[in-house]
Amino acid sequence: MVFEANGNAQPLALGLRLLIYGRTGCIGGLLGKICQAQGIPFAYGYG
């Protein structure tokens, strides 16, 4: 689900993937775990 600024939830668009930087950090790692548990497609970025 994607939440708009007005609070309405919309289905996740096909092909949309969340990009997360900071895989080994506290916030990045937690975001990855949340996405995985919720079935949200994501990828860790590398820099």
C-alpha positions, -999 to +999 in steps of 0.1 A: +000+000+000+011+035-007-002+063+015-009+096-001-004+130+016-042+131+025-039+097+043-057+076+016-041+042+010-036+031-026-024-002-039+013-003-048+018+004-085+033-024-105+070-021-110+074+003-081+102-006-058+114+012-026+151+020-026+167+019+008+202+031+016+220+022+048+214-015+049+238-020+079+224+010+098+196+010+123+170+028+102+179+012+068+179-023+083+146-018+101+130-004+069+142-035+050+127-058+076+094-040+076+092-041+038+100-078+038+073-086+064+047-065+046+056-079+011+067-045-002+092-048-030+124-030-022+161-029-030+191-018-010+212+009-027+249+008-030+271+038-031 
